[in-house]
Amino acid sequence: MSPILVRPVREQLEHDRIVRLLQAKFRRKYEVGINPGREETAAVGSGPTAMYPDLVLMSQERGHRLQAVIEVETGESVNHLEALAQWAHFARLRAAFHLYVPSGMVEVARQLCDDNQIQVSEIWSYNAIGDEIRFALVHRAREVAPAPRERVNTRASSPTPKAAKPKSGNKNGARKASTAAADRKKPGARNSKNARSGRVAIVKSSGKTKRK
């Protein structure tokens, strides 16, 4: 039971209305138990340590594991006493803790959570516009990022540098150089070359041209 034993009637009616709206909202995904007003029908835990949040969300699968608890506060119940008596205990459960507060009390709720080191999974604000209730997510706890994995060096040693391959453009030059070297080694190469160049000779004799 909340430490706020007596809420103003208007706030209590608004509180119970929001509880039933949230019940309808989460019914498709969870099995929802509610504790509106002074009712204590959906318990978390058992015995003298049992707690009765406004909404209890359980898995629809076999085992009905507890998934989240929701507490709806009004303007009068967002205070230091409520934070220590209920919020702090709900935050220690192995389930998400969602807190719904009036839009004008968001900063007060945040400050109370910070001052008392209360870890809230989500804080929602609600605002009544005529007969309609609008909800807005104003805070979501950051998930703890997994520790970075150490990089394992799979290379035992640095690879042996490969010998540079000759470029394809140098093949023709290498062939020409080897051919020229082979020609220089042959003794008759120069003579044959000179013979070819002097094969045609023009001899003038008596006005006629002859080739030798």
LUMLO-96300 format. One record per residue: x, y, z of N, C-alpha, C, CB in turn; residue in one letter. Coordinates in pm, whole numbers, plus 32768, in hexadecimal, padded with zeros to 4 digits. Glycine has a CB too. Layout:
<sites>
XYZXYZXYZXYZa
...
</sites>
This chain:
<sites>
80547F8880008000800080008058807C80007FA18001807Am
802E80DD7FB6807C81577FAB807F81A4802E804581AF7F3Cs
80F181E6804F80F6823A80C6809282AC80C08181827180D8p
806682D180467FFE8336803A7F7A82EF80558000837D7FACi
7F5182E980D17EDC829B80F67E5C82D680BF7ED38290818Dl
7E54835780BB7DD98397808D7DFC83FA801F7D9083DF8102v
7DD883D77FA47DE884327F337D6884847F287E0683E57EADr
7D7384FC7EF27CF985437ECF7CA584EF7E6F7D1985CD7E90p
7C2284F57E7F7BC884A07E327BDF84B17D9C7B3684BE7E55v
7BEF852B7D727C0385447CE37C8385017CB17C0685DB7CC6r
7CEE850B7CFF7D6D84CD7CD57D6184357CD87DE184FA7D31e
7D1983FE7D377D0A836C7D3E7CBC83377CC77CC583437DC0q
7C58837E7C9E7C0A83557C287C60835A7BAA7B8E83AE7C17l
7CAF83C57B9E7D0983D17B2B7D7283637B2D7D4E845B7B29e
7DA883457BA17E0C82DC7BB27DD482557B837E3982D37C44h
7D5E82307BB47D2381AE7B927CFE81A77AFE7CA981937BE7d
7CD982177AC67CBA821A7A377D3581FE79E47C7E82A17A10r
7DA4823A7A097E21822479BF7E4E819379CD7E90828379F1i
7E3E815A7A437E6380CF7A597E16807479FA7E4A80A67AEBv
7D96808B79E97D44803779917D65805078FD7CB0805179AAr
7D8880CC78DB7DB380E678527E33809B78307DC8817C783Cl
7E8F809A788E7F0C805178777EF47FBB78747F73807378E4l
7E967F8C78C37E747EFE78BE7E447ED678327E087EDD7926q
7DEE7F2977F87DBE7F0D77717E2E7F18770A7D4D7F6D774Ca
7E8B7F7477217EFA7F8876C37F577F0F76BE7F49800576E8k
7F767ED577317FD87E6877387F997DDD7734802B7E7577B4f
7F167DD5772B7ED27D5377347EF67CF876C07E3D7D66773Ar
7F0F7D2F764B7F2D7CDB75D77FB57C9875E17F277D2E7558r
80107CD6762780997CA3762D80B87C5976AF80FB7D16761Dk
80757C7D771B80937C42779E80127C1477E280DE7CA877F7y
80267BC4784A7FBB7BAC78AA7FC77C1A79127FC47B1B78EBe
7F5F7C6979227F667CE379737F107CD379F07F387D5E7921v
7F507CE97A627F087CF07AE17F0B7D7F7B137F457C8F7B49g
7E9F7DAE7B4F7E987E397B7E7E6E7E3D7C107E357E8A7B28i
7E957EAB7C507E727EC67CDC7E3E7F567CE87EED7EB07D3An
7DCB7F727CAF7D987FFC7CB97D6380187D467D2880137C51p
7D6980977D6C7D3580BF7DF17D7A80737E607C9F80A87DF8g
7D2C80357EB77D617FE87F287D657F537F0C7D0F80037FA3r
7D4B7F2C7E927D4E7E9C7E727DDC7E667E767D107E837DE7e
7DE67DE77E9F7E667DA27EA27E517D167E6C7EA37D9F7F33e
7E437D0E7DE97E257C8E7DA87E9B7C577D597DAE7C9D7D4Dt
7EED7CAE7D217F617C827CD17FE07C9F7D217F667CCB7C45a
801A7C377D56808D7C467DB0810E7C247D68807D7BEF7E2Ba
81787C637D9582007C407D6A82467C0C7DE6824D7CBD7D2Av
826B7B8E7DE482A17B517E5B82317B147EAF82F07BB77EADg
82537AE77F2781F17AA87F7E82137AC5800F81EB7A107F65s
81B17AB0806481C67AC480F381CA7B57811782467A818120g
820A7B748188820E7BFF81B6825F7C5C815C82477C048240p
82B27C25810583037C7A80AC82C17C908025838C7C3B8097t
82477C5D801482017C6D7F9481E67D017F79817C7C1F7F94a
81EF7D257EFA81D87DB07ED081647DB27E6D82587DEE7E90m
811F7E237E6980A97E317E1580B17EB17DC280297E327E6Cy
80FF7EAD7D5781057F227CFD807F7F317CB581797F157C95p
806D7FA37C757FEE7FBD7C317FD47F5A7BC07FEB804B7BFBd
803B7F367B75802D7ED27B0B80A07E6F7B1180297F167A80l
80807DF17AFA80E37D857AF680D97D437A6D80CD7D1C7B6Av
81447D497A2081467D10799881937C8D799A81867D737932l
81507C227971818D7B9D796F81897B6378E281467B3E79D3m
81E77B0B78C581EE7ACD784281737A74782C826F7A7B7834s
81487A6E77AF80D87A17778C81057987777580947A4B7710q
81867970777481B978E9776081AD789877E1824C78ED7731e
81CA781B77D581C177C27848822677ED78B381DA772F781Dr
81F977F5792D824E7823799A822978AE79C882DF78207970g
81F078FF796C81C17986798D822B79D779D98140797C79E1h
829B79E4799883097A2F79D582E87AC179E083887A1C7987r
83157AFE7A4E83007B8D7A6283557BDC79FF83217BB67AF3l
83157C3679B5835A7C857950836F7D16797B830D7C8178CFq
830B7D5079BA83157DDD79E182AC7DFD7A4B83047E3A7966a
82C87E647A9882677E9B7AF782577F307AD682947E867B8Dv
81DE7F627AE781C07FED7AC68181802F7B3F81627FF67A4Ai
81B080A57B5E817780F47BCA814681797B9181DF810C7C3De
80CA81987BAC808B82147B7D808082727BF47FFF81F87B3Cv
80B882E97BE380B4834D7C4F806083C47C238143837A7C75e
802D840A7C877FE684887C70803984FA7CA97F5784857CB0t
800785727C9F805485E57CCE807985DC7D61800686637CB6g
802185A47DB4803A859C7E44809C852D7E697FB885867E8Ee
80A584C57E1580F784517E3A818484537E0180B383D47E0Es
81AA84B97DB9823484C57D8A828185107DF7823E85117CFFv
82B984C57E5482FF85017EC5836D84A37EF7829D85227F37n
83BA84D27F54842D84877F88840084097FCF847F84DF7FE7h
8395840F801B8365839B80658339832B800882F283C280C1l
82F0834E7FA182C382EA7F3F833A82AC7EF68262832A7ED9e
839C82FD7ED4841282CA7E8D845B82617EDE8472833D7E6Ba
846E82797F5F84B7821A7FB3846281A07FD584E4825E8033l
83E181B57FEC838C81478018836680E87FA8830F817D8057a
835D81197F2C833080C37EBF839080C17E4882A980F07E90q
83B381337E12840681347D9A848880E87DAD842481C27D70w
84C980FE7E1E854A80BE7E38853D80267E3A858480EF7EBDa
84CE7FF27E7084BA7F607E7584977F297DEC844C7F3C7EDAh
84467F6F7DA184247F407D1A849F7F3E7CC083B67F997CDCf
84F87F9C7CD585707FA57C8185CF7F2F7C9985B980287C9Aa
85C47EEC7D0D861E7E7B7D2C85EA7DF77CF586307E707DC3r
85737DF57CC1853D7D797C8A85867D527C0A84A77D887C6El
85837CD37BEA85C07CA37B6E855D7CB37AFB85ED7C0F7B7Br
852D7D2B7AEC84CF7D4C7A8284D67DE27A6C843D7D1F7AA6a
84A37E0D79FB84A47E9C79DD84437EE67A39847E7EB57948a
846A7F607A5E84167FB47AB283F380317A63845E7FD97B37f
836F80447A49833F80B879FF82F181137A5E82E5808C7987h
830C81927A5482CE81F47AAB827E82577A568338823E7B01l
81FF826B7A7A81A782CA7A358185833C7A94812582847A01y
81A283B77A68818C842D7ABC814684997A69821384617AF7v
810384F77AA980C885677A5E813585B57A16807985C57ABCp
811285F179A681748639795481BA86A879A28131867378D9s
817586E57A0381B287507A50820F87217ABD814987A47A8Bg
8219869E7AD4826C86677B4182E286157B0C821786117B9Dm
82FF861F7A8C836A85CD7A5283F185EF7A8F836F85E179BAv
8412866F7A97849586957ACD84A286727B6084AC872A7AB9e
8436867D7BAB843986587C39845485C27C4583B3867D7C80v
841185727BF4842784E17BF884B784BD7BD283C584997B9Aa
84EC84FF7B6F857784E57B4885D785067BB8859C85367ACBr
85C085777BF8861885A17C63861285417CD985F5862E7C91q
859B85117CF9858C84B07D6585D6842E7D4584F784947D7Fl
85CF84027CCA861683887CA186AD839C7CA885ED835F7C12c
86DD840F7C7E876D842A7C82879E84357D13878C84AC7C36d
8753847B7D67877E848F7DF28781840D7E41872184F27E37d
872783B27E21871E83347E6C875682BD7E20868E83187E90n
879882D77DAF87D982707D5E877682007D3A885382357DA9q
870582287D07869C81CA7CDF86A381B97C47860E81FD7D0Bi
86BB813F7C1C86C881227B8D863E81037B53872A80AD7B75q
860A815F7B038589814E7AC385A0812D7A30853081CE7AD2v
855F80C47A008570809E7974853681077917852F80167959s
84BD81347936847A819A78E5842781F6793D842181597879e
84268275791A83CE82D779598373830E78EC841F834A79A1i
82F183077906828D833A78A9824183AC78EB822C82C9787Dw
821F840E789A81C8847978C9813E8465788E8201850578A2s
80DA849478D68052848D78A1800F851478B38000841D78E5y
7FB6852F78597F7185B0785A7EE2859B782C7FBA861877FFn
7E8385CE787A7DF585BF78587DC7863578047D9F85B378D8a
7D958616778D7D5B867D77367CCA8657771F7DAA868876ADi
7C718694776C7BE5866E77687BD585E1779F7BAD867776D9g
7B9A858A77517B8984FE777A7BFD84A5774C7B0684C87742d
7C5C84E077077CCB849276D07D4884A277277CEA84BE763Ee
7D8D8432773C7E0D843177857E7C841777207E0E83C577F7i
7EDC8471771E7F4F846176C47FCB843F77147F6684E17671r
801583DD76E1808F83AF7723810883D576CD808B8315773Cf
817783F1770F81F3841276C8826983D97715820284AE76B7a
82C1839676CD833B8360770A83A083D1771C837882ED76B2l
83CB83E777988428845577B484B1842477E383ED84B1781Cv
84BB83A57805853D83717834854182DB781B8555839078CCh
85B382AE77EB85CB821E77DB865A8201780685B281F17747r
8668819F785C86EE817D788E87428144781E86E581197903a
87C181687820881E813477BB884480A777DF889A818D77AFr
88478053777688747FCA778B890B7FC8779488427F6E771Ae
893E7F7177EB89CF7F6677FA8A087F20778189F47F19787Cv
8A667F62773E8AA37F2976C68B007EB776EC8AEF7F957676a
8B057E4A769E8B607DDD76BD8BF27E0776B08B467D687661p
8C477DC977038CD57DEC77028D127DCA767A8D207DA27773a
8D687E2076458DA47E0375C18DFE7D8975C68DF47E7C7590p
8DF67D3775608E497CBF755A8ED77CE275338E0F7C5A74F7r
8F367C99756F8FC37CAF754E8FE07C7374C590207C7175BBe
902A7CBB747790517C8973F390C47C2873FF90787CFD7396r
90B47BB473C6911B7B4D73CB916B7B52734B90DE7ABF73E0v
91F27B5D735892497B6272E492607AD572B292CF7BA77305n
92267AB4724292317A2C720C92B47A1571C291BE7A1071B0t
92FD7A7F71A6937D7A70715E93EC7A5B71C3939B7AED7104r
942C79E671BF949679C8721D95107A1E720594BC79377216a
952F7A39718A95A37A8C716895817ADB70EC96237A377153s
95CD7B4370D595B57B95706095D67B486FE396067C177067s
95887B506F7D95A17B036F0196207B306EBC952B7B0F6EA1p
96627ACC6E7A96DE7AE96E3196BD7B376DB4972A7A676E0Et
96FF7BA86DA196DF7BF76D2997007BAB6CAA972B7C7D6D2Ap
96A67BAF6C4996BA7B696BCC97197BB66B7096337B526B86k
97667B696B2397C37BA86AC597767BF06A5898237B3F6A88a
97A87C626A3597637CB469D0976D7C706948979E7D4269CAa
96FD7C65690596FC7C29688097227C91681896737BEB6860k
976B7C6867B0978E7CC9674797117CF566FD97F27C8C66E4p
970E7D7266DB969B7DAA669496937D70660896A27E43668Ek
96187D6265D896047D26655596407D7C64E6956F7D10653Bs
964A7DFF64FB967C7E58649397117E48647996607EE664B6g
975B7E0664D697ED7DF864C798147D77648098307DFC654Fn
97B27D22645B97D57CA2641D98147CB8639497597C496411k
97D87D106342980E7D2762BB98987D6462C197B17D83626Bn
98AB7DC1632399307DFE632E99987D996355992E7E6F6393g
99727D3A63AD99D27CD463D899F67C77636499997C82644Da
99917C57631399AE7C0162A09A0B7C45623D992C7BD96259r
99F47CC762209A487D0F61C39AD77D1761F69A117D9B61AAk
9AE57D2F62799B6C7D3A62B29BB67CB662A89B677D686344a
9B707C4762C19BB37BC462B99BD87BA262289B587B5662F3s
9B7F7BC961CA9B9E7BAE613C9C177BFF610D9B247BCF60E3t
9C1D7C7D61399C8F7CD061119D0F7C9C614D9C7A7D60613Ba
9D097C6B61C89D827C3562079DB07BB861BE9D6A7C15629Ba
9D507B6661939D767AED614B9DB57B0E60C49CFE7A936137a
9D817B7860859DBA7B9E60039E477BD260129D637C085FC1d
9E5F7C1860809EE77C4E60919F4C7BDE60A79EEC7CB16107r
9F217B7060DE9F7F7B0260F89FA67ABB60769F427A9E615Ak
9F537ABF600E9F727A795F919FD67ACB5F419EF17A605F3Fk
A0477A905F1AA0AE7ADC5ED3A0847B085E48A12C7A8B5EC8p
A0317ABA5E04A00E7ADD5D7A9F967B365D6E9FF67A625D2Dg
9F627B615DDF9EE77BAF5DD89EFD7C365D989EAC7BC15E62a
9F6F7C7A5DC19F887CFF5D8A9FA77CF95CF49FFC7D415DD5r
9FF67C945CCDA01C7C8A5C409FA27C745BE8A0817C1A5C2Cn
9F4B7C1F5C179ED47C055BC59E807C815BB99E827B925BFFs
9E7A7CD05C259E2B7D4A5C229E677DAD5BBE9E247D895CAEk
9EF07DB85BC09F327E135B629F217DE45AD29FC87E205B84n
9F1F7D5F5AC59F117D2A5A3D9E887D4B5A069F287C935A3Ba
9E257D425A5B9D9D7D605A2C9D907DF35A079D367D3D5A97r
9DD27E4B5A579DC67ED95A399E127F0159B99DF97F2A5AAFs
9E7C7EB759979EC97EDB59219EAD7E8458A99F5A7ED55940g
9E397E3E58AE9E197DE258429DFE7E2C57BE9DA17D8E5868r
9DC27EA357D09DA17EEE57579E0C7F5957429D127F2E5760v
9E517F5556DC9EB77FBA56BD9EA37FE7562D9F497F8356D4a
9EB68065561A9EA4809C55949F2D80BD555A9E48811C5597i
9F46808554EE9FC7809B54AB9FAB80DF5425A01680145497v
9FEF814F54119FDC81975394A04D816E53329FDC823353ADk
A025813552C6A08A811C5260A04A813151D7A0C5808A526Ds
A08381865190A05A81AB51089FC881CF5100A078813C50A8s
9F9D821C51689F14824F51629EAC81EB518A9EF5827D50D9g
9ECF816B51AD9E6E810651D69E8080E852699E7D80855183k
9E0F80C352A19E0E80A253329E05800D53439D9980E8537Dt
9E5F7FD753909E607F4753AC9E567F3154429EE07F045374k
9E1A7EC154619E167E9A54EF9E697E2055049D867E81551Fr
9EB97E23556A9F0C7DB2558F9EC47D5E55F59F947DDF55C4k
</sites>
